[in-house]
Amino acid sequence: MRALLVLLCVIVLLGGGGALYLRAHPKITSLERLSDLPERRNLSTDPPAPTPPPQNQVTIYLKNGGAVTGELVQETPQELTLRFDYGDVGFQRAEIERVASGKHGTDLGGMRMPWEGKAKQAEWSYRHDVVVKLMKGTVVDGDITAVSPEALTVTQALPGGGTIEHTIQRADVEELLFRPVANERSAQIEQTLHTVFPQMRWFPEGMFTIVTDSTPPTVKQYRRTIRELATDWYLTFHPLVKGRSPMAQHYVVIFEDRNSYIEYALTDGIPGWLAVGYFHPEDQVFYCFNMVGERFSDLLYEVYLGQFREARDRVSTEIKGYRYETFEQAKKKRQYLAASDVEQKRKLLEALWADDAGVDLSEVQAANSWVVEGLAGYMEPTPVGAVNAGRLAGAQEARRRQQIFPLEFLDAFRMGSFLRMAQQSALYAYAQSWAFCHFLMQRSPDGFLQYLDRLAREQPKEGEETLGWLLGALGKEQRPLEQEFLAYLEQFPAEDPFWLKQKQAFLDLRAELIALAHRLSH
């Protein structure tokens, strides 16, 4: 699933777009695309009838408050083994409160996590905000103090005082579990999304909540992908995120239908036909269509390192005004989505854009574009941090064409994803951002993480360039650093561009089909 999601990302990006952000308004003539859109699918349409449950379906109630439903395939005095779409999982008897026949109180994915109570309380039975779930099902509730490519170190407090250290091999770790966030800001975001998307379904996943109209089997893939990427991201950037807490629960809106996504993205001024997904910095919501992979690390960066988003939230009277503005915007978006007449849609969309035009973004502090895009590219391959072939090909082409940008130019883009750059130049910037982040993570990881930590903690003064922060953290001068980066690029063998690989794949497939047809005809 992950490979397919990444492939979709790369195809769309090379088709002429990247992750475009708020205020990247296309020209008004882009509205003409509305007349070409097919009738929007009714989100209230019931999903297909579910498949019959297995004969040995049981629900296990765990002592930590969670519950899980699956097919019972093995039972021993020590553990019970349940079968899921993604494999068999064993549950230790010591962790089980009771077992009931059939499905009880779990969601469409067959699970109820400890924090998913009836009252939507963010209950959490563990002492730490992030805990380690092992392959055998055991949860280690302790402080993750160190992470290496081979193992993690978890420290647990003993009841009588003192601590004990566990060294856990990475191969034994299934995933990390994250405490959900229940606060006023999260409630505001949820209320707005309920107003705009009343027919969508909600699926809590730790500190994330999926809002989607996709069918249950697809939602299972979303949840699995989110768990995998969140785990990889946290462990990769552990020195940076350790001890930090998310500012709010983070919501991922996933449209099953691409045209529905494009239609909604227009309300935020985003040309959805060019961008597979985008993070709305004011809404603090990530929007995409039936994919989660590449852009998801942008959201993770915002979860832990976002800062200075809304200065107006500091004043209670302005909070009230903001709530009203948000609610009114949500109602307008819902009216737009429900409208069937093209001319009516045009008028509603123009009204939404007119509202946005008066918003001052000077108070919103965002990470530099190369940081966000570079980390997204770094997270894309499996395993995390491997060579990103698509980005490498772009960086090598930029090098051949002498289009590698000086660092001071790359660092000048502070909002969004290289807004207002020409299309080909933006693609080169994406590629260089990945290559530079990969270079820094390989050669100077401690200094790079120190720089990212400062970006999260401090707001630069007026006119201050954060490039100096990077150079200071690395202990290097700019021009020697650029030369070292170019030499790093030279070590990689030449990579064919994605379009050429795609064309060759199509030609190979065509040849195989012709050969098959020839054999069948004889």
C-alpha positions, -999 to +999 in steps of 0.1 A: +000+000+000+028+024+009+046+018-023+014+026-042+008+058-023+043+070-029+040+061-066+008+082-069+026+111-052+055+110-076+033+107-107+013+138-097+043+158-087+061+151-120+028+159-138+033+195-128+028+203-092+040+199-056+024+202-023+008+236-026-002+254+005-028+280+017-030+312-003-015+296-034-044+310-054-046+301-090-058+327-114-096+332-115-097+315-149-090+283-131-127+284-122-135+273-157-123+238-146-155+236-125-176+232-156-156+201-166-160+184-132-185+154-131-213+156-107-199+153-072-206+119-056-231+121-027-210+115+004-241+101+022-242+071-001-241+039+020-209+018+017-211-017+002-225-044+024-197-058+047-184-093+042-198-119+066-178-122+098-156-153+103-171-181+123-146-179+151-148-141+156-141-130+191-136-097+210-107-095+234-110-069+262-076-058+274-067-046+309-055-013+296-090-005+284-086-014+247-105-040+228-098-058+196-120-080+173-106-107+150-107-144+140-095-167+168-070-191+151-050-204+181-054-206+219-028-217+244-025-213+282-001-184+275-018-164+247-046-161+222-038-155+185-062-135+163-060-132+125-064-099+107-061-088+071-025-079+078-015-111+096-017-129+130-013-112+163-008-129+197-022-114+229-007-125+263-032-139+288-017-116+315-029-086+294-064-099+288-094-089+310-119-111+293-129-126+259-164-124+243-177-143+213-185-120+183-179-083+177-186-059+206-178-022+209-150-020+183-149+002+152-151-007+116-114-016+117-121-042+145-103-022+172-110+001+201-080+018+215-079+027+252-087+064+245-117+057+223-145+057+250-182+063+245-179+100+255-149+105+232-127+112+262-090+112+255-084+084+280-049+071+283-040+043+307-002+048+303+021+071+322+040+083+291+027+102+261+045+078+237+047+041+244+062+011+226+041-018+213+061-049+206+054-075+179+041-100+204+015-074+216+031-063+249+032-025+255+063-011+272+053+020+291+085+040+297+106+069+286+123+064+253+157+077+261+178+067+231+173+055+196+197+039+172+192+021+138+193-012+157+176-007+190+158+017+214+164+022+251+134+026+273+136+035+310+109+025+334+104+037+370+102+009+396+073+010+422+098+011+451+120+037+436+148+036+411+146+028+374+153-001+350+165+002+314+153-020+286+171-024+253+146-033+226+156-044+192+140-024+164+129-057+147+108-064+179+089-031+177+056-032+159+047+005+164+045+034+188+013+045+204+007+082+209-015+099+235-045+116+218-049+154+225-080+167+241-081+205+244-101+235+234-083+239+201-089+203+191-126+208+199-128+239+177-112+220+147-135+191+152-166+213+153-156+230+120-150+197+103-184+183+114-200+214+099-182+211+065-183+173+063-214+161+081-216+128+062-180+117+066-169+091+092-144+096+120-116+072+130-093+081+159-057+069+156-038+081+186-029+118+182-045+117+147-081+115+136-090+103+101-121+120+086-131+102+054-158+088+031-137+058+022-149+022+028-137+002+058-111-019+040-095+013+026-096+029+061-077+000+074-049+008+050-050+045+060-047+036+097-019+012+090+000+037+069-004+064+096+009+042+123+039+031+103+048+066+092+043+082+126+065+055+142+092+059+116+091+097+118+093+098+156+122+073+159+141+090+131+138+125+146+138+114+183+164+139+195+142+167+181+108+156+192+116+140+226+099+159+254+076+179+230+038+176+231+015+182+201-004+215+203-037+199+193-052+167+179-044+166+142-070+158+116-065+141+083-094+146+058-092+120+030-115+121+000-122+088-017-130+106-049-103+128-065-128+152-081-144+158-047-110+166-033-103+190-062-136+207-057-130+213-020-093+223-025-106+252-047-123+267-016-088+271-001-073+285-033-055+252-041-053+238-076-061+203-065-054+189-100-017+197-093-014+189-056-020+154-042-025+170-007-019+201+013-017+212+049-039+242+058-018+261+084-047+280+099-072+251+100-044+228+112-059+201+089-043+179+063-064+174+031-057+147+005-074+121-017-071+084-011-034+086-003-014+094+028+023+088+022+046+116+011+029+147+024+022+131+058+056+140+072+047+177+066+019+172+090+041+154+115+065+183+114+036+207+122+024+184+150+056+186+170+074+217+157+046+242+148+049+276+164+034+311+164+005+301+142-022+323+156-012+353+177-049+363+179-056+331+200-037+349+229-066+374+234-100+360+245-121+385+226-102+377+194-107+340+200-145+346+200-142+365+168-121+338+153-146+311+162-173+330+145-152+336+114-143+299+113-179+288+117-190+312+089-163+300+066-173+264+073-210+271+065-200+288+032-178+258+022-206+234+030-230+255+008-204+254-020-200+217-018-238+212-018-245+235-047-252+218-081-254+248-104-220+258-118-228+296-118-238+293-081-206+275-074-186+303-091-203+330-069-198+310-037-161+304-045-155+340-053-170+350-020-147+325-002-116+339-019-127+375-012-128+366+025-093+351+023-079+381+006-084+402+038-065+378+061-031+389+073-007+360+073+022+380+088+015+365+122+019+329+109+054+315+114+062+286+091+092+264+086+113+272+055+101+255+024+133+235+019+131+221+054+095+209+049+100+196+014+133+180+022+120+162+053+090+150+032+114+136+006+135+120+033+105+102+048+092+090+015+114+059+008+112+026+026+132+023+048+131+059+059+163+078+049+171+056+019+179+072-014+148+088-030+153+078-066+129+103-080+144+132-061+179+121-069+172+121-106+158+157-103+189+168-083+213+153-108+195+170-137+196+203-119+233+198-114+239+190-151+219+221-161+237+242-134+204+248-117+215+240-081+204+271-061+226+289-037+216+283-001+206+319+005+181+317-024+167+284-013+163+297+023+144+327+012+111+307+007+094+308+041+057+300+033+044+270+015+062+250-011+083+274-032+053+296-041+056+317-073+086+298-086+083+285-122+072+249-125+105+234-135+125+255-111+101+244-083+107+207-092+145+214-090+140+230-056+120+200-043+148+177-055+176+199-040+157+201-007+156+164-004+193+160-014+204+187+010+184+172+039+197+137+031+233+151+030+228+168+064+212+137+080+241+116+067+270+139+074+259+162+103+228+148+119+234+163+154+239+198+140+209+196+116+186+185+145+200+213+166+190+237+139+155+222+136+151+225+173+160+262+173+135+267+144+108+252+167+118+272+198+126+306+185+110+331+161+136+350+140+137+387+145+125+410+118+150+408+089+169+380+105+179+351+083+177+316+097+205+304+073+229+317+099+213+294+125+220+264+103+257+274+096+262+280+134+247+247+143+269+229+118+300+249+125+306+256+088+309+285+064+283+287+036+305+283+005+325+254+018+293+237+029+278+242-006+309+226-022+308+197+003+271+192-007+279+192-044+307+166-039+282+145-019+258+145-049+286+133-072+290+100-053+256+087-066+254+068-099+233+084-126+196+079-120+171+078-149+143+103-146+110+090-135+092+097-168+118+075-186+113+047-161+076+050-165+078+049-203+101+019-202+076+001-178+048+008-202+068-005-232+077-037-213+041-042-203+030-036-239+055-062-252+044-087-226+007-082-236+015-086-273+035-118-266+006-131-245-020-123-272+003-141-298+005-172-276-033-173-270-041-169-307-020-200-315 
